[in-house]
Amino acid sequence: MDDTAEAKAYQDEINAVLGEQLSAEDEEAVMAEFENLEAQLAVESLPDTPVTEVRPEEKMKAPADTEAVPEDIDEAIELPDVPMKAPERPEAPEKTKVLEEPLPA
């Protein structure tokens, strides 16, 4: 029975605290603590960074399982010259409108 009374008293205390209006100072303190907790959680959830160093000559090597791309690939592509004037359009024959006689009603 003591446990139930203690639990009820604890719940009443929580309800009283939650039911109160916070002052501006209290709210600022709560928000600062909340931001601090969020920052701690963000840092804890980040993965660890690798500690090994990569030497410059290792950066330049391609992995053995991939094909090497030739460096002169840009030279193999031949593109057409850029036109210097607008293309000429062939003249379309002029269309003449044929007038038809109205039909009697």
Long-range contacts (C-beta under 8 A, 24 or more apart in sequence): none
